């Protein structure tokens, strides 16, 4: 790869644009050509997602699409963004563990505590081993720099919450895939604007977009024989990678005074990251609150998720996903426009808009019933 980079340098071609272009292309192609094989094997071995309490589909569908996503991201990142695996030694190991746990859960359904233990191990690997952690809250609730052990604990909990939160929004066709695509594009664009020191993270974002875009081709297919879900394998993997990119984004704006590392300043960086990941955060907090209010276990399956509420309004999966994405893009736009506002006020505005979006379908449903 280094000889190839030397050749490009001599010809005057930008290495970065070649990496991101090829990374996106090969990631898309690997996923695109891997999924049909996975569908064929899943149907032959009856490795299908059975309709259940939380399900919004009526037939058995293959649910191992996450394997193709891992396959393309693992290969393309190690080729076109290998700097990340050099810099963060435990990143690839964490992805492999999540792949194993996800596939096991998709096939035989693991117990919740076993998944939690694996997620704690993975989060500890990346937080302690690779030092990817939240070091400061930038003044949220008056808190700035976090102590080392508090930072580790808080970061591990954040990883676990986001991994599971992303898993919870994967309930209708296109939602989890489209949302991860949008989040990766927003983080990738932000990294690109922050300069070439962050280019490996831009390439990673492009690779994720390529893999997810190819997956969505099948996930949104009108032909039942082509349809596939990403399963826990894909949702946990994407949730982990989005948590990783979000924490890296926040860390960029901490003045660490390191040699050859540019200095940036954005007081509202944590809130911008929250705004980009607002859907899984708000959806998870909302369903936990509803379950506790109804004196049920927070882990009980139900249909109180935002996408379930939209389906209740007789919207299709595609329209529901589209409306959710558009609304939360609106929240990101508000966060960006108000990025220089007081950080606590901005966080309050973003969370208020997030929860408004969670309860807006309930208000519409109530109005329709009153009219009838």
N, C-alpha and C positions, 0 to 999 in steps of 0.2 A: 504493500500500500504506500509506503514511504517513497519507493522508486517512482510510483505512479504520480505522487504529489510533486516530486522533483521534475518529472516530465511536464506536468501542467504548468509549473512555475516558469520553466524555460520557454514554453509556448505563449505565456502571458495570459492563460485562461485562469479565472478565479477558482481555486480549489473548493472554496466553500459552496459556490453555486452548483458545481459538479456533484459534490457530496450530497447536498440536499435534493437535487434533481434525481440522481440515481437511487438514493435512499428511499425516496417516495415511490419511484417507479418499481423498484424491485420488491419493496414491501407490499405494494398493491398486487403485483403479479404473483408473488409467493402465496399470499392469502387467497387470491382469486382462483388459483389452480389447486390449492390444497383443500378447499372447502368441499368440492364435489366428491373427493375421495373419502373425506370424513363422513359426509352424508351417507354414502354408499355403505361404509363399514357400520355406521350407527344403525341403519335400517336392517342390515343383515344380522347384526348381533343384538338387535332390539335395545340399543343404548339410547333411549328416548326420554324426553321430559313428559311425565304423566300429568294431565290436568288435575289441579288440587284446589284447596280453599282459596289461595291467593291468585291462582292462575286466571288469566283473561283469555285463554285459548281453549278450544273444545276438543282438539285432537292431539295425538302424540306427535311431537316434533323432535328431531335430533337436537341435542343441546351441548355439543362439544365444539362449537365454533371457536371457543377461546383457545383451543390448541393451535389452530391456524394463525390466530393473532400472535400468540407467543412465538411460534415458529418464525414468522416473518420479522417480528421485532428483535428476537434474539439474534438471528442471522445478520440482519441489516445494521443493527446498532454496533455489533462487534466488528463490522467492516467499515462503515461510514462514520461512526461516532465512537471509535474504540477508545478515545481519550476518556470517556466517561467510565469505562471499566478499569482504566489505569488509575483514574483519580478516586473513584469510589469502589474499592476492592470487593465489597460485599454485595454490590448491586446485582450482578448476574446470579450469585448464589441465592439471593432473596427471590428473584424471579423464578428460579427452578423449583424452590420449595413451594411457592404459590401455585405453580403449575401442577405439582404432584397433589397438593391438598385439594385444589380445584377439581381435577379430574376424578379423584377419589370421591369427592362429594357429589359430583354430577352423576357418577355411576352407581355408587352404593349408599349415598347419603350419610355423611359422617355426623357424629354427635357434635352438638354445638361447642362443648368444652374442648374437644380435640381441635376443632378449627380455631378456637380462640387461642389455645396454646401455640399453635403453629403461627398465627398472626403476631403473637407477642414475640416469638423467636425471630421472625422475619423483621419486625419493626426494630427489635434490639440490634440485630445485625446492621441495619442501615443507619440507625441513630448512633449507636456506640462505635461500631466498627468503621463506618464511613464518615462519621461526624456530621451527618445531615440532621440538624436539629434546629428548633426555634430558640434562638438565643435572646431575643428581646421582643416585647410586646409594643414597643414604640410609644408608650404612654397610655395604652388602653387601660382604663380604670386606674390610672396613675402608676402603672407598672412599666418599667423600662427593662433593663438588663436582668435576665434570669440567672440564678445560681446554677452551677453545672449539673447537680443532681436533679434539681427541679426542672431544668431545661430538658434533661434526658427523659424524665417521667412524663412531662407534658407532651413531648414530641412523640413518644411511643403511643400514648393515649390518642393523640391526633391521628397518627397513621392507622391505628386500629379502627377508630370511628369512621374515617374516610373510606377505608377498604369496605367496611360493612355498609356504610351509607350508600356507596355506589352500587353495591349488590342489591340494595332495597329498591332502587329506582329502575332496575332492570325488570320491568313488569309488563311492558307492552312493546310491540314491534317498533324498532327504530329509536326509542328514547335514549337508552344507555349509550348506544353507538353514536347517535347524532350529538348527544351532549358531550361525550368524550372527544369527539372530533372538534366541536366548537371550542372546548376548553383548551385542547392542545394547540389550536390555531391562535387563540388569544395569548397563551403563554409563549408560544413560538414567536409571535409578532413582537411581544414585549422584550424577549431575549434578543431578538434581532436589533431592535432599537437601542439596546443597552451596549452594543458593541461586540467586536469579534472575539473577545475573551469568552463570551457566552455562546459562540457558534455551535459547539457540540450539542448543547441543549436545544438549539434551533433545529439541528439535524434530527435529533431524537423526536422532537415534536412533529416534524415532517414524516418520519417513519411511522409514527403512531397514526397520523392522519391517513397515510396510504393503506395501512393494514385495516383500519376501521372502515374506510371507504369501500374497500373490496368486500368486507364482511357485510356491510349494509346492502350491497347489491343482492345478496342472498337472503338476508334477514327481512327485507322489504319485498321480496319476490311474491308475485300473485300466484305462482305455481307451487303447489304443496310439495312436490317432489324436490324442489330447489331450496325450500325454506329451512333455516337453521337458527338456533339461539346461541348466544355466546356462553351461556351457563355461568356457574360460579367461577369457572376457570378464567373466562374473559373478564367478568365484572370485577373480581378481586385483583386481577393483574392490572386492569386499567385504573381501578381505584388507587392501587398502590403507586402506579407511575404518576398519576395526577397529584397525589399527595407529595410525592418526591419532587415534582417540578414546582409545585406551589411553595414548598419549604425552601427550595433553592432560590426561588424568586424573592421571597422575603429576606433571605440571608444576604442577597446581593446588596441590599440597602443598609446593611450594618457596616459602619466604618471600621474596618479591621486593620487598616494601615499596613497592608501586606505589599511586598515589592512586586512590581509588574502587574498589580491588580487595580483596575480603575476604581475610583470612588464615586458612588452615586448617593443621592439623598431623596427619599420620598417618605415623608412621615406616615402616610396612610397606606404603606405597602401591605401590611397584614389585612387591612380591610378590602383592598383591591383583590387580594387572593381569596378572601371570604366571598366577595361578590361573584368571582368567576366560578366558585364551587358552591354557590348558594343553594342550588336545587337539592343535591343530596343532603346538605346540612339541615335545611329547613324541613324537608320531607321526613327525615329521620327524627328530628326533635318533635315534629308535629305528631307523628304516629305514636311515639313513646308517651307524649303528654296525654293523648286520647286514651291510650290503653291504661295508663295509671289512673286517669280520671274515672274510667269505667271499672276500676279495681281488677284489672287483668294484668297478667304478666307482660312486661315490655317485649318479650320474645314470642308472644302468641301471634300467629299469622292472622291477618284480617284484610279488609279492602278499604282502608282509610287513607291510602296513599293518594297523592295528587292525581296520578294518571287514572286511578280507579274512579275518582270523582268525575273526571272528564268523560270517561266511558259511560258513567251513569247518566250523562247528558245526551247519550245516544250519538256520541262522536266516534268516528273510526279511530283505529290505532294511529294511523298516519296523521290525521288532523289533530289528535290529542298531543302527539309528540311535537308537531309543528307549533301549536299554540304555546306549549310549555317552553320550547326553545326560544320563541320570539319574546315571550314575557321576560324570561331571565336574561336575554340579551339586552332588553330595555334596562334591567337593573344594573348590568355591567356598564352600560352607557352612562347612567346616572352616577355611578361610582367614579367613572373616569372624569366626568365633567366637574364633579365636586371633590376631586382628589386632594385639593389644597385646603379643604374644610377641616375643622377640628376633628381629630381622629375618632373621638368618642361619639360626637354628633353624627359623623358619617356612618359609623358602625350601627348606630340606632336607626338611621334612615334605611340602610340596606336590609337589616333584619326585619324592620317594619314592612318594607315592600315585599320581602320574601314571604312573610307569613300572610300578607294580604293576598298574594298569589295562591297560597295554599288554601285559603278559605273562600276565595272568589267563586270557584265552582259551586260551593255550598249555597252561597247567596243566590246565584243564578238558578240553581235547582229549586230553592225555596220560592223564588219569584214565579217560576213557571207553575209550580203546584198551586200557588195562591190564585193565579189567573184562571187555572182550570176549575 
